Amino acid sequence: MAVALLGLGLLLLDLVTPLERKTQLGYAAAFALALVLGFSFLVEGRGVSLAFGGCYVLDPLALFFKRLFLAAGVLVLLLATSFSGRLRSGITEYYSLILLALTGMMFASSVNHFTLLFVALELITVSFYVLVGFQRNRLASLEAGVKYLIMGALSSGFMVYGIALIYGAVGTMSFDGLARALATQPALAGSPILLAGLVFVLVGLGFKVAAVPFQMWAPDVYQGAPTPTTAFLATGSKAAGFVLLLRLLYTALPALAAHWHKLVVVAAVVTILYGNLCAIPQRNLKRLLGYSSIANAGYLLLGLAAWSADGSAAILYYLTGYMFTLMAAFTVIALVTERVEGEDVSCLAGLGQRSPFLAACLTVTMVSLAGVPPLAGFFGKFLLIKAVVAQGMHTSYYFGLAAVAVVGVVISFWYYFGIIRAIYWSSEVTNLSAIEVPVALRLVLVICLVAILFLGVIPGPLLDAARQAVAVLKI
């Protein structure tokens, strides 16, 4: 509620704020979000509380993701304030839409009913329709917005139809009611209508997390959208999709979903290979990270495929480290490409001389994404693969899944370290002018670097919090 009111309040403040001071509203919003994040640690989150007729649940899993979304929102707003000069108009509306998308994500973390699931997803998606196409003066941004709108509307249609089929088969849209119905009436698990409905809902969620075969929108949208939007889409929207998958599979349909792990295994294999192989020839930095995002969706699916508490905890850990890593990467990309048209890898040539700080930041993020110790990316991938290998002791094909994940990591070295090569050893250096880093973005980068190193060297506190959060799931 605080985040929603903040988003609406910014629109009112915009009416009385001079144009030259509107950027300060972004800093004020980021500070207010930081206060909300701090207040969240005063909330008792050990029990399970229900509201709105059981549609909304507050438990450790919801609190974990709310804090993750709030942290992402603070970093994105700080990035957006420095990017606002390229928006030309509607600066405050841009901040407000970020907050409204964040509100939808926070609702998504507490979903316990299909009605709230749909409302939360639409609040996220409709906000991103505008955020993606916000730079109306850029054809690439408009094109990305139209593509996201068409694909998003299609996935929403699938999801609504799936929810209708599930309701028609079981007679309830409550997650708890679905779980009870399947437990007391085992015959429902074989209902073709229920199975078709679940497939359609998974299609909608597969679009949100950019998993194959619903990934086709990600590279184009990542490339065309404003950089702060891309950063928020790659971190917040993906995390929202995965918390909904966890809620759906482990709370609403545990008896049914337990028999679907083979489908998740296949999706993980194809997504990992597709994302990594397609990223190799890419020259546009944001497009490359779009394919990388697809591959990372595949790694996160490993946690679902493992069908264990350790796998689910690994998803939460990985999403946290991934959020800080991508925020740092997109911040550097926004600074480097600020005065040039395009985001080609060649823009990074000579960055080691132009700004050793930015070069070091981008190097650390690429090394973390590649999965090199002792950074957060390595430990996240290690936890996910470990959970899969543990399942391999009972079902042999999980060893094959783990092998594919390792192959994907090895493939990713090529394009991640290609970026590092462009930073320090490119022969295309044409510009050695220094890059000024605003104080706000320097703060963002320092926070992200500290988090990446801390989570990789001392993973215990976050891992304990993740395990406590997933303890509420019916695994």
Backbone torsions as a table, in degrees:
resi	resn	phi	psi	omega
1	MET	NA	-39.2	178.9
2	ALA	-63.1	-40.8	-179.3
3	VAL	-68.1	-41.9	178.6
4	ALA	-62.8	-44.6	178.8
5	LEU	-64.6	-36.5	177.9
6	LEU	-63.7	-43.1	178.8
7	GLY	-61.9	-42.8	178.8
8	LEU	-72.0	-36.2	179.2
9	GLY	-63.5	-34.8	178.3
10	LEU	-61.4	-38.0	-180.0
11	LEU	-64.5	-36.2	177.8
12	LEU	-71.1	-41.9	178.4
13	LEU	-63.5	-29.8	-179.8
14	ASP	-59.5	-30.3	-177.4
15	LEU	-67.5	-26.2	-175.2
16	VAL	-115.1	8.4	-178.2
17	THR	-102.8	126.3	177.3
18	PRO	-60.7	152.6	-175.8
19	LEU	-56.4	-42.0	-175.8
20	GLU	-70.7	-11.7	-179.1
21	ARG	-110.6	5.2	-176.3
22	LYS	-69.0	-26.3	176.8
23	THR	-61.1	-31.9	-179.4
24	GLN	-64.6	-24.1	176.7
25	LEU	-64.3	-31.5	176.6
26	GLY	-65.9	-43.2	176.8
27	TYR	-64.1	-39.8	178.9
28	ALA	-64.1	-41.0	179.1
29	ALA	-65.3	-41.1	178.3
30	ALA	-63.2	-41.7	178.3
31	PHE	-64.0	-42.3	179.1
32	ALA	-63.6	-40.7	177.3
33	LEU	-63.5	-38.2	177.9
34	ALA	-62.3	-36.9	176.4
35	LEU	-65.7	-42.0	177.5
36	VAL	-62.2	-41.2	177.6
37	LEU	-61.5	-44.1	177.8
38	GLY	-63.8	-39.4	179.2
39	PHE	-64.1	-30.6	-177.3
40	SER	-61.8	-24.2	180.0
41	PHE	-78.9	-7.7	174.2
42	LEU	-90.5	-7.3	-179.2
43	VAL	-81.8	132.2	177.3
44	GLU	-73.8	116.2	-174.3
45	GLY	-119.5	20.1	-177.6
46	ARG	-83.1	-31.4	-178.5
47	GLY	-91.8	-172.0	178.2
48	VAL	-121.0	120.2	179.9
49	SER	-118.0	138.8	179.9
50	LEU	-113.4	151.0	178.3
51	ALA	-146.8	165.4	178.0
52	PHE	53.8	52.1	176.8
53	GLY	67.4	26.3	-180.0
54	GLY	85.7	2.0	179.4
55	CYS	-72.0	-29.3	-171.2
56	TYR	-118.3	129.8	-178.9
57	VAL	-123.6	136.6	173.3
58	LEU	-115.5	114.1	-178.8
59	ASP	-146.6	179.4	-178.6
60	PRO	-57.7	-34.7	179.0
61	LEU	-65.7	-43.8	178.5
62	ALA	-62.6	-44.2	-179.5
63	LEU	-64.1	-39.0	179.1
64	PHE	-58.0	-49.6	-176.6
65	PHE	-72.7	-33.6	176.9
66	LYS	-60.6	-42.4	178.9
67	ARG	-66.4	-38.8	177.2
68	LEU	-62.1	-45.0	179.9
69	PHE	-65.5	-40.4	179.3
70	LEU	-63.7	-42.2	177.8
71	ALA	-62.3	-43.1	177.4
72	ALA	-62.8	-39.6	179.9
73	GLY	-63.2	-41.8	177.7
74	VAL	-59.9	-47.3	-177.7
75	LEU	-66.6	-40.4	-179.9
76	VAL	-66.3	-40.6	178.6
77	LEU	-63.7	-40.0	177.0
78	LEU	-64.0	-39.3	176.4
79	LEU	-66.4	-40.3	-177.9
80	ALA	-65.9	-34.0	179.6
81	THR	-63.6	-36.5	178.8
82	SER	-79.5	-20.2	-179.6
83	PHE	-90.1	-9.5	-170.0
84	SER	-62.1	-25.7	179.0
85	GLY	-62.7	-23.0	-179.7
86	ARG	-90.8	-4.0	-178.9
87	LEU	-86.8	-21.8	176.9
88	ARG	70.1	-46.7	-179.1
89	SER	-148.3	164.0	176.5
90	GLY	70.3	31.6	-175.2
91	ILE	-60.7	-48.7	-177.2
92	THR	-67.1	-37.3	176.8
93	GLU	-60.1	-36.1	178.5
94	TYR	-62.7	-46.0	177.1
95	TYR	-60.9	-42.6	-177.2
96	SER	-64.4	-40.7	179.4
97	LEU	-65.4	-35.6	175.2
98	ILE	-60.6	-42.9	-179.7
99	LEU	-67.8	-35.9	178.9
100	LEU	-70.3	-38.9	174.0
101	ALA	-62.6	-39.9	177.2
102	LEU	-62.7	-38.5	176.8
103	THR	-60.0	-44.2	177.3
104	GLY	-61.2	-39.1	178.2
105	MET	-64.1	-39.9	-179.1
106	MET	-68.8	-36.0	172.6
107	PHE	-63.8	-40.2	-178.2
108	ALA	-59.8	-34.8	-178.8
109	SER	-68.3	-18.2	-177.4
110	SER	-112.2	17.8	-176.7
111	VAL	-66.2	132.1	173.8
112	ASN	-139.2	18.5	-176.3
113	HIS	-158.8	143.3	-177.4
114	PHE	-64.3	-29.3	177.9
115	THR	-62.5	-48.6	178.9
116	LEU	-67.1	-34.1	177.6
117	LEU	-58.3	-47.1	-177.7
118	PHE	-68.0	-43.2	-179.6
119	VAL	-62.1	-44.1	-179.9
120	ALA	-62.5	-45.3	-179.4
121	LEU	-64.9	-39.3	179.7
122	GLU	-68.5	-36.3	176.7
123	LEU	-63.0	-40.7	176.3
124	ILE	-65.0	-51.4	-171.3
125	THR	-68.7	-44.3	-179.5
126	VAL	-64.4	-38.0	175.9
127	SER	-61.7	-40.9	-179.5
128	PHE	-72.8	-27.1	174.3
129	TYR	-54.0	-44.5	-178.3
130	VAL	-76.9	-41.6	-178.0
131	LEU	-62.5	-38.8	-178.5
132	VAL	-65.9	-42.8	-177.9
133	GLY	-97.2	24.7	-171.7
134	PHE	-68.2	-32.9	-180.0
135	GLN	-82.3	81.7	-173.6
136	ARG	-65.6	-17.9	179.0
137	ASN	-81.9	-7.0	179.7
138	ARG	-110.7	123.3	-179.8
139	LEU	-61.4	-37.5	-178.4
140	ALA	-62.6	-38.4	179.4
141	SER	-68.0	-43.2	177.9
142	LEU	-63.0	-42.3	179.2
143	GLU	-62.5	-42.9	178.4
144	ALA	-62.7	-40.5	179.6
145	GLY	-62.6	-41.9	179.3
146	VAL	-66.1	-42.7	179.4
147	LYS	-63.1	-42.8	-180.0
148	TYR	-66.9	-37.6	178.6
149	LEU	-62.9	-47.1	-177.5
150	ILE	-65.0	-48.3	-178.2
151	MET	-68.8	-37.4	179.4
152	GLY	-66.2	-41.4	178.3
153	ALA	-64.7	-39.3	178.7
154	LEU	-63.1	-45.1	-179.7
155	SER	-66.4	-36.1	177.3
156	SER	-64.6	-37.6	176.6
157	GLY	-62.5	-44.5	176.2
158	PHE	-58.2	-44.4	-175.8
159	MET	-65.7	-44.0	179.5
160	VAL	-61.5	-42.7	179.4
161	TYR	-64.5	-40.2	178.3
162	GLY	-63.3	-42.1	178.1
163	ILE	-61.9	-41.0	179.2
164	ALA	-62.5	-41.3	179.4
165	LEU	-65.8	-41.9	178.8
166	ILE	-62.6	-43.0	178.4
167	TYR	-64.3	-39.6	178.8
168	GLY	-64.9	-32.7	-178.1
169	ALA	-80.7	-35.0	-172.0
170	VAL	-110.4	-30.2	179.2
171	GLY	90.1	11.3	177.1
172	THR	-150.5	151.5	175.0
173	MET	-112.4	3.7	176.6
174	SER	-76.4	135.8	178.7
175	PHE	-63.0	-42.8	178.7
176	ASP	-65.0	-40.1	178.3
177	GLY	-64.2	-39.5	176.9
178	LEU	-62.6	-44.5	-179.5
179	ALA	-62.2	-42.4	179.2
180	ARG	-65.8	-41.3	-179.1
181	ALA	-63.3	-41.4	179.7
182	LEU	-71.0	-30.6	179.4
183	ALA	-73.4	-36.1	-176.9
184	THR	-91.2	-20.4	179.3
185	GLN	-128.1	78.3	-176.8
186	PRO	-55.7	-26.0	-178.5
187	ALA	-63.6	-24.2	179.6
188	LEU	-62.0	-28.7	-177.3
189	ALA	-61.4	-22.5	179.2
190	GLY	-98.2	7.2	-178.6
191	SER	-67.9	121.1	179.7
192	PRO	-59.8	-34.7	-179.5
193	ILE	-66.4	-43.9	179.3
194	LEU	-64.0	-43.0	-179.6
195	LEU	-65.0	-41.2	178.2
196	ALA	-63.8	-41.0	178.5
197	GLY	-61.9	-41.7	178.9
198	LEU	-64.0	-39.9	178.8
199	VAL	-60.9	-45.0	-178.8
200	PHE	-65.2	-38.4	177.8
201	VAL	-65.7	-40.9	178.8
202	LEU	-65.7	-30.8	174.8
203	VAL	-61.5	-45.8	179.1
204	GLY	-62.5	-42.3	179.3
205	LEU	-72.5	-32.5	176.4
206	GLY	-61.4	-34.3	175.5
207	PHE	-64.6	-41.5	-176.8
208	LYS	-64.3	-36.8	-177.0
209	VAL	-93.7	-1.6	179.6
210	ALA	60.8	48.0	176.2
211	ALA	-95.9	144.1	176.8
212	VAL	-62.5	135.5	9.0
213	PRO	-98.6	29.1	-177.2
214	PHE	-114.5	30.4	-171.9
215	GLN	-101.7	-4.5	-167.0
216	MET	-61.7	-19.9	-178.3
217	TRP	-79.8	-28.2	-166.3
218	ALA	-59.4	-52.2	-176.1
219	PRO	-60.9	-43.8	-178.4
220	ASP	-66.3	-42.3	-178.4
221	VAL	-70.0	-42.3	177.7
222	TYR	-59.5	-39.7	-177.1
223	GLN	-70.9	-41.4	-173.0
224	GLY	-86.1	-26.3	-174.6
225	ALA	-71.3	154.3	170.6
226	PRO	-54.9	145.4	-172.8
227	THR	-57.6	-42.8	176.7
228	PRO	-60.8	-37.0	177.1
229	THR	-63.5	-44.1	179.1
230	THR	-60.5	-42.2	179.9
231	ALA	-62.6	-43.6	-178.6
232	PHE	-70.8	-37.3	178.8
233	LEU	-65.2	-39.8	-176.5
234	ALA	-73.9	-23.6	-176.0
235	THR	-108.8	-60.4	-175.8
236	GLY	-67.8	-47.9	-177.9
237	SER	-64.7	-39.7	178.4
238	LYS	-65.4	-42.2	178.1
239	ALA	-63.5	-37.9	177.6
240	ALA	-63.0	-40.6	177.6
241	GLY	-61.8	-39.2	-177.6
242	PHE	-76.3	-33.0	176.4
243	VAL	-68.1	-33.1	176.4
244	LEU	-69.4	-37.8	175.4
245	LEU	-62.6	-42.5	178.3
246	LEU	-62.6	-45.0	179.4
247	ARG	-62.3	-45.8	-175.7
248	LEU	-66.5	-49.1	-173.5
249	LEU	-76.4	-35.4	-173.4
250	TYR	-100.9	-14.5	179.4
251	THR	-110.8	-48.3	-175.4
252	ALA	-83.2	-41.8	-170.8
253	LEU	-131.3	47.2	-176.7
254	PRO	-64.3	-38.8	-178.7
255	ALA	-66.6	-33.4	-178.8
256	LEU	-84.8	-43.9	-174.8
257	ALA	-68.1	-23.4	179.7
258	ALA	-60.3	-22.7	-179.4
259	HIS	-92.6	2.3	-175.2
260	TRP	-107.3	10.9	-174.5
261	HIS	-64.2	-27.0	179.1
262	LYS	-64.9	-38.1	177.3
263	LEU	-62.9	-40.9	179.0
264	VAL	-66.9	-37.7	177.9
265	VAL	-60.2	-47.1	179.9
266	VAL	-62.8	-44.1	179.5
267	ALA	-61.2	-40.2	179.6
268	ALA	-64.2	-44.9	-179.2
269	VAL	-60.5	-50.8	-176.8
270	VAL	-65.6	-40.2	-178.0
271	THR	-66.3	-43.0	178.5
272	ILE	-61.3	-48.5	-177.2
273	LEU	-68.1	-43.8	-179.3
274	TYR	-61.1	-50.2	-177.0
275	GLY	-60.7	-45.4	-176.9
276	ASN	-71.1	-41.9	-177.9
277	LEU	-69.0	-39.3	-179.1
278	CYS	-73.3	-21.3	179.6
279	ALA	-74.6	-23.0	-173.6
280	ILE	-58.2	-48.3	-175.9
281	PRO	-83.8	0.8	-173.4
282	GLN	-72.3	140.9	176.7
283	ARG	-111.5	-26.0	177.3
284	ASN	-77.8	128.2	-173.7
285	LEU	-62.5	-46.1	-178.1
286	LYS	-70.0	-34.6	176.6
287	ARG	-67.3	-39.9	176.8
288	LEU	-59.6	-44.9	178.8
289	LEU	-69.3	-22.9	173.5
290	GLY	-65.2	-45.7	176.2
291	TYR	-68.5	-35.0	175.1
292	SER	-61.4	-37.6	178.2
293	SER	-62.9	-37.7	176.7
294	ILE	-63.1	-46.0	178.8
295	ALA	-61.1	-39.6	179.6
296	ASN	-69.1	-29.5	172.0
297	ALA	-62.0	-37.0	176.5
298	GLY	-64.2	-42.0	177.3
299	TYR	-62.7	-39.8	179.3
300	LEU	-66.3	-32.4	176.8
301	LEU	-65.2	-20.4	175.0
302	LEU	-58.7	-39.9	-179.9
303	GLY	-63.7	-38.7	176.3
304	LEU	-69.5	-41.5	-178.9
305	ALA	-63.4	-31.9	-179.4
306	ALA	-65.8	-26.4	176.2
307	TRP	53.2	52.9	-179.5
308	SER	-149.2	163.7	178.2
309	ALA	-64.9	-37.2	178.8
310	ASP	-64.1	-39.9	178.5
311	GLY	-64.2	-42.0	179.4
312	SER	-67.4	-40.5	177.1
313	ALA	-63.5	-36.6	178.0
314	ALA	-63.9	-34.9	177.3
315	ILE	-61.2	-45.6	-178.9
316	LEU	-64.6	-42.3	178.2
317	TYR	-62.8	-46.4	-176.3
318	TYR	-63.2	-43.1	-179.3
319	LEU	-61.7	-37.0	179.9
320	THR	-66.7	-50.2	178.1
321	GLY	-62.7	-37.9	-179.9
322	TYR	-64.9	-38.1	179.8
323	MET	-61.8	-49.4	-179.2
324	PHE	-65.4	-37.5	-178.7
325	THR	-65.5	-47.8	-178.3
326	LEU	-69.8	-34.8	177.4
327	MET	-59.9	-42.9	178.0
328	ALA	-65.0	-43.6	-178.2
329	ALA	-62.3	-46.7	-178.3
330	PHE	-70.6	-28.8	175.7
331	THR	-64.6	-44.8	177.9
332	VAL	-64.1	-43.6	179.7
333	ILE	-60.5	-41.6	179.5
334	ALA	-62.4	-40.3	-179.5
335	LEU	-69.9	-42.1	-176.2
336	VAL	-69.7	-37.0	-175.9
337	THR	-94.4	11.3	-174.0
338	GLU	-61.1	-37.3	-174.7
339	ARG	-109.7	13.5	178.1
340	VAL	-126.8	156.1	178.5
341	GLU	-95.7	116.2	-178.0
342	GLY	108.8	163.3	-178.4
343	GLU	-129.2	42.9	-179.0
344	ASP	-67.4	152.0	179.1
345	VAL	-57.4	-29.4	-179.5
346	SER	-62.5	-19.2	177.4
347	CYS	-61.8	-23.0	-176.9
348	LEU	-82.8	-8.5	-177.6
349	ALA	-58.4	128.5	178.7
350	GLY	78.8	8.3	-178.8
351	LEU	-62.5	-29.9	178.8
352	GLY	-61.2	-31.5	177.0
353	GLN	-89.1	-34.8	-176.5
354	ARG	-70.5	-39.8	-179.6
355	SER	-156.0	91.5	179.3
356	PRO	-55.8	-32.0	-179.8
357	PHE	-65.8	-49.3	179.3
358	LEU	-64.5	-38.2	178.7
359	ALA	-62.1	-43.0	178.8
360	ALA	-64.9	-40.4	179.9
361	CYS	-62.6	-48.1	-178.6
362	LEU	-67.1	-34.8	177.1
363	THR	-63.1	-45.1	179.7
364	VAL	-61.9	-41.1	-179.5
365	THR	-66.3	-41.0	179.5
366	MET	-66.5	-40.1	178.5
367	VAL	-64.8	-38.6	178.1
368	SER	-67.0	-44.5	178.3
369	LEU	-61.9	-33.5	179.1
370	ALA	-71.1	-21.5	178.4
371	GLY	91.8	40.3	-179.8
372	VAL	-101.2	131.5	178.3
373	PRO	-69.0	155.0	6.1
374	PRO	-103.7	39.0	-173.8
375	LEU	-91.7	169.7	-173.8
376	ALA	-61.0	-36.9	-178.9
377	GLY	-60.9	-38.8	178.8
378	PHE	-64.0	-49.2	-175.3
379	PHE	-67.3	-33.5	176.9
380	GLY	-63.8	-47.1	178.4
381	LYS	-65.4	-37.9	178.8
382	PHE	-60.1	-44.3	-179.3
383	LEU	-64.5	-41.5	-179.5
384	LEU	-66.1	-45.6	179.9
385	ILE	-67.5	-36.1	177.8
386	LYS	-61.6	-41.9	179.1
387	ALA	-63.5	-37.7	178.5
388	VAL	-68.6	-43.3	179.4
389	VAL	-62.7	-37.5	177.6
390	ALA	-60.3	-37.5	176.7
391	GLN	-71.9	-25.6	178.6
392	GLY	-64.0	-21.2	176.7
393	MET	-65.0	-22.3	-180.0
394	HIS	-106.7	-33.0	-178.5
395	THR	-132.0	115.8	-167.3
396	SER	-64.2	-31.6	-174.6
397	TYR	-68.6	-11.7	174.5
398	TYR	-65.8	-27.7	175.8
399	PHE	-64.4	-37.2	176.1
400	GLY	-64.1	-39.5	177.4
401	LEU	-62.6	-42.8	178.2
402	ALA	-63.3	-38.6	179.1
403	ALA	-64.1	-40.6	177.6
404	VAL	-63.0	-40.0	178.5
405	ALA	-61.5	-42.2	179.2
406	VAL	-66.2	-41.5	177.0
407	VAL	-60.3	-41.9	177.6
408	GLY	-60.6	-40.8	177.6
409	VAL	-61.9	-43.4	-179.3
410	VAL	-64.1	-42.4	179.0
411	ILE	-61.5	-40.3	-176.3
412	SER	-64.2	-23.2	177.8
413	PHE	-56.7	-34.6	-175.1
414	TRP	-61.1	-51.2	-174.9
415	TYR	-84.7	-30.1	176.1
416	TYR	-66.8	-44.9	-179.8
417	PHE	-77.1	-16.5	171.4
418	GLY	-64.9	-35.4	176.2
419	ILE	-66.4	-42.5	178.8
420	ILE	-64.0	-38.1	177.5
421	ARG	-62.3	-40.1	178.9
422	ALA	-65.3	-32.9	-179.0
423	ILE	-66.7	-44.4	-169.2
424	TYR	-108.7	-27.0	-171.3
425	TRP	-127.8	24.5	178.8
426	SER	-76.1	144.4	177.6
427	SER	-96.3	4.3	-175.7
428	GLU	-100.7	25.5	-176.2
429	VAL	-68.0	119.2	178.0
430	THR	-124.1	-14.4	-176.0
431	ASN	-136.2	119.9	179.5
432	LEU	-117.8	20.6	178.8
433	SER	-70.2	144.3	-177.9
434	ALA	-68.0	149.7	178.6
435	ILE	-108.0	121.2	179.1
436	GLU	-81.6	130.9	-179.9
437	VAL	-108.0	113.0	178.1
438	PRO	-58.9	155.9	-177.3
439	VAL	-59.8	-41.0	-178.4
440	ALA	-61.7	-43.3	-178.8
441	LEU	-74.6	-31.2	174.1
442	ARG	-62.9	-38.7	176.6
443	LEU	-63.4	-44.2	178.3
444	VAL	-57.8	-46.6	-177.0
445	LEU	-66.6	-40.5	179.3
446	VAL	-64.2	-45.0	178.7
447	ILE	-58.8	-46.1	-177.8
448	CYS	-65.6	-43.0	-179.7
449	LEU	-64.3	-43.0	178.6
450	VAL	-61.9	-42.7	-179.9
451	ALA	-64.3	-42.6	-179.6
452	ILE	-61.3	-44.3	-179.5
453	LEU	-71.0	-44.1	-177.5
454	PHE	-63.1	-46.6	-178.0
455	LEU	-66.5	-27.1	177.9
456	GLY	-80.7	-36.9	-176.5
457	VAL	-86.0	-38.2	-178.7
458	ILE	-126.0	74.6	-176.0
459	PRO	-77.5	-12.4	-171.8
460	GLY	-53.7	-52.6	-176.9
461	PRO	-58.6	-45.7	-179.9
462	LEU	-68.0	-39.3	-179.7
463	LEU	-65.2	-38.8	176.4
464	ASP	-63.5	-41.8	178.1
465	ALA	-64.2	-38.4	178.6
466	ALA	-66.0	-42.2	179.2
467	ARG	-65.4	-38.3	177.3
468	GLN	-65.5	-37.1	-178.6
469	ALA	-67.3	-42.7	-175.8
470	VAL	-81.8	-4.8	179.5
471	ALA	-64.3	-20.0	-179.3
472	VAL	-80.0	-11.5	-178.2
473	LEU	-81.3	153.4	-177.7
474	LYS	-92.7	74.9	-177.1
475	ILE	-100.0	NA	NA
